[in-house]
């Protein structure tokens, strides 16, 4: 499923990021394209997917303990001096100068509860790694979406500053001309220049912030940091003024809670493995060996005095634990504590997820109201600024009035954009709380 999604995501953005030549020309990227890129290239998600394969190999490792263990041995020994045993007045050599042997042995677990429980735990671990990859993907989607909107709101604020600089620049030119003709005071020229300098300083600050936020976005996406991107601002404007809220959350469907279920199962299996240390174990062992002895180096047994013989054995080994100094009991009690702690973590997480959902609903309602109010306030501030600017041009308003209305307009525009950002962040939290964060990618 994850591999299929990765392929679809890659195809969706292949025209955007893959070309015959490697290029870092500026590209425009939508939220969906950013998310599709992230679920294919994010390093943390890649590692989580690799953990899935590692879990499968771990299962194979544990399964190997339940399969027959077969090994072969061989050896060659040369005895320069052969020991002897004396019977009366006769000495008999114990063996010959060259000795070789070869054999094969087999060991099979017939009953070992620890091995069988370990196999169950390994299978459960595969499920854990799969869920962990899903949770990592959800976290990546949330992080990229938040970073995306952070970049977008700062780009919009940069546009606001640019517009204000342009407007103040027009006024500055008028005042400079008036001053040259003796119709304005030097202090008016200084005040408008100070205001223009402050706006340019703010612009540089926002530009630097955008660069840093874009780098954070690209890092969370797994995109090269030197790839230049631009974001269409049309995505930021759309809001749903009538969001649908669920009466209650389906906690069982949340990946976080599924992970706790698997962790609880793993801890129970670990406890079961400790209990299994009380159980006896039964194993089968068998071996066959063939040995040769000769007076000279002779692997092919061509020496008529060389001899060879085989031997074999088959046996059962029963191991019954009797007393290990209460070691097993201590392990079991530690496992019980781990299970109890996990239940507390589960409760805390469930409570935290409910809190995040309730907070997201409150934030969304508040953001919708704030957006509507700030939109009216921004329109009114623009109307006042344009009226004051017209009056100033006709000598009916002071420079102070014009600068004050310009500052009010800037604040109203920034407040409106911040309200939009708060709404989008709350929307992401709400979608995540409902377990639908992956819908942003589709």
C-alpha positions in Angstrom: 0.0 0.0 0.0 2.8 2.4 1.0 4.8 1.5 -2.1 1.8 2.1 -4.4 1.2 5.5 -2.8 4.8 6.4 -3.3 4.7 5.5 -7.0 1.5 7.5 -7.4 3.0 10.5 -5.6 6.1 10.3 -7.6 4.2 10.3 -10.9 2.1 13.2 -9.8 5.1 15.5 -9.4 7.5 13.9 -12.0 6.8 16.7 -14.4 7.7 19.3 -11.8 10.9 18.0 -10.3 12.4 15.5 -12.9 13.8 16.6 -16.2 16.5 15.4 -18.6 18.9 17.8 -17.0 19.4 18.6 -13.3 18.2 22.1 -12.7 17.4 24.2 -9.7 15.3 26.8 -11.6 12.5 28.3 -9.6 9.4 26.2 -9.6 5.8 26.9 -8.4 4.5 24.3 -6.0 1.0 23.9 -4.6 0.3 22.4 -1.2 -0.7 19.0 -2.6 2.5 18.9 -4.7 4.6 19.7 -1.7 2.9 17.0 0.3 3.2 14.4 -2.5 6.9 15.3 -2.8 7.4 14.9 1.0 5.8 11.5 1.3 8.3 10.3 -1.4 11.4 12.1 -0.3 11.3 12.8 3.4 14.2 11.1 5.1 12.4 10.2 8.3 9.6 8.5 6.3 12.1 6.7 4.2 13.8 5.3 7.4 10.4 4.3 8.8 9.7 2.3 5.6 13.1 0.7 5.8 12.2 -0.3 9.4 9.3 -2.3 7.9 11.8 -4.4 5.9 14.0 -4.7 8.9 11.0 -6.0 10.9 10.4 -8.8 8.3 14.1 -9.8 8.5 13.8 -9.8 12.3 10.9 -12.3 12.1 13.0 -14.5 9.8 15.8 -14.3 12.4 13.5 -15.5 15.2 11.9 -18.1 13.0 15.4 -19.6 12.3 15.6 -20.6 16.0 12.6 -22.9 15.5 14.1 -24.6 12.4 16.6 -27.4 12.4 20.2 -26.2 13.1 22.6 -28.3 11.0 26.4 -27.9 11.0 29.3 -29.8 9.5 32.8 -30.2 10.9 36.1 -31.7 9.6 39.6 -31.9 10.9 43.1 -33.2 10.2 45.7 -34.0 12.8 49.4 -35.0 12.4 51.0 -36.7 15.4 54.9 -36.5 15.2 55.2 -38.5 18.3 52.6 -41.1 19.1 51.8 -42.1 22.6 52.2 -45.7 23.7 50.8 -48.0 26.4 52.9 -50.8 27.9 51.5 -54.3 28.6 54.2 -56.4 30.3 57.2 -56.2 28.1 55.3 -55.0 25.0 54.5 -51.4 24.0 51.5 -50.6 21.8 51.1 -47.3 20.0 47.9 -45.4 20.6 46.9 -44.4 17.1 48.7 -43.5 14.0 50.6 -40.4 12.6 47.7 -39.0 10.5 44.2 -38.7 11.7 41.3 -37.1 9.9 37.6 -36.8 10.7 34.4 -35.3 9.2 30.9 -35.1 10.6 27.5 -33.5 10.6 25.3 -32.6 13.5 21.6 -31.6 13.8 19.8 -29.9 16.6 16.0 -29.3 16.6 13.9 -27.6 19.2 10.9 -29.8 20.0 9.4 -27.7 22.7 10.7 -24.2 23.7 8.0 -21.8 24.7 10.4 -18.8 24.7 11.2 -19.4 21.0 7.6 -19.8 20.0 6.6 -16.6 22.0 9.5 -14.8 20.4 8.1 -15.7 17.0 4.7 -14.2 17.9 6.4 -11.0 19.1 8.4 -10.7 15.9 5.2 -10.9 13.8 3.6 -8.3 16.1 6.7 -6.1 15.6 6.1 -6.1 11.8 2.7 -4.6 12.5 4.3 -2.0 14.8 6.8 -0.9 12.1 4.0 -0.6 9.6 1.9 1.6 11.9 5.0 3.6 12.9 5.6 4.3 9.2 1.9 5.5 8.9 2.3 7.7 11.9 5.5 9.2 10.5 3.8 9.9 7.2 1.0 11.7 9.1 3.5 13.7 11.1 5.4 14.7 7.9 2.1 15.8 6.2 1.2 17.9 9.2 4.7 19.5 9.4 4.9 20.2 5.7 1.4 21.8 5.6 2.2 24.0 8.6 5.5 25.1 7.1 3.9 25.7 3.8 1.3 28.1 5.2 4.0 29.8 7.3 5.9 30.6 4.1 2.7 31.7 2.4 1.6 34.2 5.0 5.0 35.8 5.1 5.0 36.1 1.3 1.7 37.8 1.5 3.0 40.1 4.2 5.9 40.9 2.0 3.5 41.9 -0.7 1.7 44.2 1.8 5.0 45.8 2.7 5.9 46.3 -1.0 2.6 48.0 -1.7 3.0 50.3 1.3 6.6 51.1 0.2 5.2 52.0 -3.2 2.5 54.2 -1.7 4.8 56.0 0.8 7.4 56.4 -2.0 4.8 58.4 -4.0 4.1 60.6 -1.0 7.8 61.0 -0.4 8.3 62.3 -4.0 5.4 64.7 -3.6 6.8 66.1 -0.3 10.3 66.4 -1.8 8.9 68.4 -4.7 6.9 70.6 -2.3 10.0 71.1 -0.2 12.1 72.1 -3.2 9.4 74.7 -4.0 9.1 75.9 -0.4 5.7 74.4 0.2 6.8 71.8 2.7 9.0 71.8 5.8 12.3 69.9 6.2 10.8 67.9 9.1 8.1 66.6 6.8 10.7 65.3 4.4 12.6 63.7 7.3 9.5 62.1 8.8 8.5 60.5 5.5 12.1 59.3 4.9 12.2 57.7 8.4 8.9 55.9 7.7 10.2 54.7 4.3 13.4 53.5 5.9 11.4 51.6 8.6 9.3 49.9 5.9 12.4 48.9 3.9 13.9 47.5 7.2 10.7 45.5 7.8 10.9 44.2 4.2 14.4 42.9 4.6 13.4 41.3 7.9 10.4 39.5 6.2 12.6 38.5 3.3 15.1 36.8 5.6 12.3 35.2 7.5 10.8 33.8 4.2 14.2 32.4 3.2 14.5 30.6 6.6 10.9 29.3 6.5 11.3 28.1 2.9 14.5 26.2 4.0 12.5 24.6 6.8 9.8 23.7 4.3 12.2 22.2 1.8 14.0 20.3 4.6 10.7 18.8 5.9 9.9 17.9 2.3 13.3 16.2 1.7 13.9 18.7 -1.2 17.4 20.2 -1.9 17.6 23.4 0.1 19.1 25.3 -2.9 16.0 24.5 -5.0 14.1 27.8 -5.4 10.3 27.6 -5.0 7.3 29.9 -5.2 3.9 29.4 -3.8 0.6 30.5 -5.4 -1.3 32.7 -2.8 -4.7 31.6 -4.1 -4.7 28.5 -1.9 -4.4 30.7 1.2 -7.6 32.7 0.7 -10.1 29.9 0.7 -11.9 29.2 4.0 -14.9 27.1 4.9 -17.1 29.2 7.1 -19.3 26.2 8.0 -16.9 23.4 9.1 -18.4 20.1 10.1 -17.5 19.0 13.6 -17.9 15.4 14.9 -19.6 14.9 18.2 -16.9 12.4 19.2 -13.7 11.0 17.8 -13.2 7.5 16.7 -10.1 6.9 18.8 -9.7 3.3 17.6 -9.1 4.6 14.1 -6.2 6.9 15.1 -2.8 5.6 14.3 -1.5 6.7 17.7 -4.0 4.5 19.5 -3.3 1.5 17.1 0.4 1.8 18.0 -0.5 1.6 21.7 -2.5 -1.6 21.0 0.5 -3.1 19.3 2.9 -2.0 22.0 0.6 -3.5 24.6 0.6 -6.8 22.7 4.4 -6.7 22.5 4.7 -6.1 26.3 2.3 -8.9 27.0 4.3 -11.2 24.8 7.5 -10.1 26.5 5.9 -11.0 29.8 4.8 -14.3 28.4 8.4 -15.0 27.3 9.6 -14.4 30.8 6.9 -16.8 32.2 8.2 -19.3 29.6 11.5 -19.4 31.5 9.6 -21.6 34.1 8.8 -24.1 31.4 10.9 -27.1 30.5 12.5 -27.3 27.1 13.0 -30.4 24.9 15.4 -30.7 22.0 16.5 -33.4 19.6 20.2 -33.8 18.8 21.8 -36.1 16.2 25.2 -36.5 14.7 27.3 -38.6 12.4 31.1 -38.7 12.2 33.6 -40.6 10.1 37.3 -40.8 11.1 40.4 -42.2 9.4 43.9 -43.1 10.7 47.0 -43.8 8.5 50.7 -44.0 8.8 51.1 -41.4 6.0 49.2 -38.5 4.5 46.5 -40.3 2.6 43.1 -38.8 2.1 42.0 -41.4 -0.5 42.7 -44.4 1.8 45.0 -46.0 -0.8 47.4 -47.2 2.0 46.4 -50.8 2.9 47.2 -50.2 6.5 44.8 -47.2 6.7 41.6 -47.7 8.6 38.4 -45.8 8.7 35.2 -46.0 10.8 32.0 -44.1 11.4 29.9 -43.3 14.5 26.6 -41.7 15.1 24.3 -40.8 18.0 20.7 -39.6 18.5 19.5 -38.2 21.7 16.8 -36.1 23.5 17.7 -33.3 25.9 15.1 -32.2 28.5 16.0 -29.1 30.5 13.9 -28.4 33.6 14.4 -25.1 35.4 14.4 -25.5 39.2 15.7 -22.3 40.8 17.4 -19.2 39.4 17.4 -16.9 42.4 14.0 -15.4 41.6 15.5 -13.9 38.4 12.4 -14.8 36.3 10.0 -13.5 39.0 11.8 -10.1 38.9 11.6 -10.0 35.1 7.8 -10.7 35.2 7.2 -8.0 37.8 9.2 -5.5 35.7 7.1 -6.4 32.7 3.9 -5.8 34.7 5.1 -2.3 35.6 5.9 -1.6 31.9 2.4 -2.7 31.0 0.9 -0.4 33.7 3.0 2.5 32.5 1.9 2.0 28.9 -1.8 2.1 30.0 -1.1 5.5 31.7 0.6 6.7 28.5 -2.4 5.5 26.5 -4.8 7.4 28.7 -2.7 10.5 28.5 -2.5 10.3 24.7 -6.2 9.8 24.3 -6.9 12.7 26.6 -4.4 14.8 24.6 -6.0 13.9 21.3 -9.4 14.9 22.6 -7.9 18.2 23.9 -6.3 18.9 20.5 -9.6 18.3 18.8 -11.6 20.6 21.1 -8.9 23.3 20.9 -8.9 23.0 17.1 -12.7 23.5 17.0 -12.4 26.6 19.2 -9.6 28.0 17.2 -11.5 27.5 13.9 -14.6 29.2 15.2 -12.6 32.0 16.6 -10.5 32.3 13.4 -13.6 32.4 11.1 -15.0 35.3 13.2 -11.7 37.1 13.3 -11.2 36.7 9.6 -14.7 38.2 8.9 -14.0 41.1 11.3 -10.5 41.7 10.1 -11.7 41.7 6.5 -14.2 44.5 7.2 -11.6 46.3 9.3 -9.0 46.0 6.5 -11.5 47.3 3.9 -12.4 50.2 6.2 -8.7 51.0 6.9 -8.0 51.0 3.1 -11.0 53.3 2.5 -9.8 55.7 5.3 -6.2 55.7 3.9 -7.3 56.5 0.4 -9.6 59.3 1.7 -6.8 60.7 3.9 -4.3 60.5 1.0 -6.7 62.4 -1.2 -7.3 65.0 1.5 -3.5 65.3 2.0 -3.0 65.9 -1.7 -5.6 68.7 -1.5 -4.1 70.2 1.6 -7.0 69.1 3.9 -5.1 66.6 6.0 -1.7 66.6 7.7 1.2 64.3 7.1 0.7 62.9 10.6 -2.8 61.9 9.7 -1.6 60.2 6.5 1.2 58.3 8.2 -1.2 57.2 11.0 -3.7 55.9 8.5 -1.0 54.1 6.6 0.2 52.4 9.8 -3.4 51.4 10.6 -3.9 49.9 7.2 -0.6 47.9 7.5 -1.7 46.5 10.9 -5.2 45.7 9.6 -3.7 43.8 6.6 -1.2 41.9 8.8 -4.0 41.0 11.3 -6.1 39.7 8.5 -3.3 37.5 7.1 -2.4 36.3 10.6 -6.1 35.3 11.1 -6.0 33.3 7.9 -2.8 31.5 9.0 -4.4 30.7 12.4 -7.4 29.3 10.6 -5.3 27.1 8.3 -3.3 25.8 11.3 -6.5 25.0 13.2 -7.9 23.4 10.1 -4.9 21.1 9.8 -5.2 20.2 13.5 -8.9 19.5 13.0 -8.3 17.2 10.0 -5.6 15.4 11.9 -7.8 15.0 15.0 -10.5 13.4 12.9 -7.9 10.9 11.5 -8.1 12.3 7.9 -4.7 14.1 7.6 -3.8 11.9 4.6 -6.8 13.5 2.7 -4.5 16.5 2.1 -2.4 14.4 -0.2 -5.2 12.9 -2.3 
